[in-house]
Amino acid sequence: MLELDHLLMRFLEIGYRDLDERARATFVRLLETQDQQLSDWFMSRSVAEDAELRDMVRRIIEVAGAWRT
């Protein structure tokens, strides 16, 4: 999904460097999730059951979410 790729790439460019080691591991776990599930989370159609993944989705939207505008 192109929009998802753009969002994640933008986050890598401007937000990833600010993550600590644990948050980086959570980001890697997030990337292991299927695209459709990620799309649902980022478009607020559902939320991750895992609190760390939920927080990471929220952080990515806050940092790189300008792609939606």
FENWO-V142360 format. One line per field, one symbol per residue. phi: phi as a letter, one per 40 degrees, with the letter a starting at -180 (. if undefined). psi: psi as a letter, one per 30 degrees, with the letter a starting at -180 (. if undefined). burial: + if it has 16 or more other C-alpha atoms within 10 Angstrom, else -. A space follows every 50 residues. Layout:
phi=???
psi=???
burial=???
This chain:
phi=.cccdccccccdcbbcccccdcccccccccccccdccddccccgcabccc cccdccdccccccbccccc
psi=jeeeeeeeeeeeeffeffkleeeeeeeeeeffkkeeeeeeefghfllkek eeeeeeeeeeeeegffff.
burial=---+--++-+++--++------+--++--+-------++-++----++-- -+++-++--++--++----
